[in-house]
Every structure is written in C-alpha cells, then in structure tokens.
Amino acid sequence: MSPGREYELYEQQFLVEAGDRILLTSDGFHSKLLRGPLAKISSENQNFDDFWSAVQSALEDVTLEDDASCIAIEIE
C-alpha cells in the first residue's frame, strides 16, 4: 500500500482450527507461489518446520520480480 495510491480494503472472517496454517504474504510472494502449490506443499509436510523449509525452497526455485515476504503460523 502506498499513500499515493487508492486501495480497496478486503476483509474476510473465517474459523480456524488446530492444525490450520495461515500465511500472510506480499504480492511478490503470492504472485509466484499460488494457492494450489502451497496447499500441496502443506499436505506433503505435516511438520511445520518441514513445511516452512519446503516453502522457502519453492520460493528459491522461481524468478522473483518483486520483494517476497511471508509470515506463516500454525494453529495449535
């Protein structure tokens, strides 16, 4: 977001349960790693540390055109 540009605020409510993973990503991240591949990485890596390592590896395999930021959490 920039003070020089208009933006539309998107809001969504949802329930989370134990075992759910939430990723907050920048556009540079989610433009390169889409929801489907991320879901596959998540289902293939039950351990959170393994999941996060696999996400980092997948991001290293793509050509970034912008900054890529991500915060990931797993609900216990």
C-alpha positions, 0 to 999 in steps of 0.5 A: 500500500502506498499513500499515493495510491487508492486501495480497496480494503478486503476483509474476510472472517473465517474459523480456524482450527488446530492444525490450520496454517495461515500465511500472510504474504506480499504480492511478490510472494503470492504472485509466484507461489499460488494457492494450489502449490502451497496447499500441496506443499502443506499436505506433503509436510505435516511438520511445520518446520518441514513445511516452512523449509519446503516453502522457502525452497519453492520460493528459491526455485522461481524468478522473483520480480518483486520483494517476497515476504511471508509470515506463516503460523500454525494453529495449535 
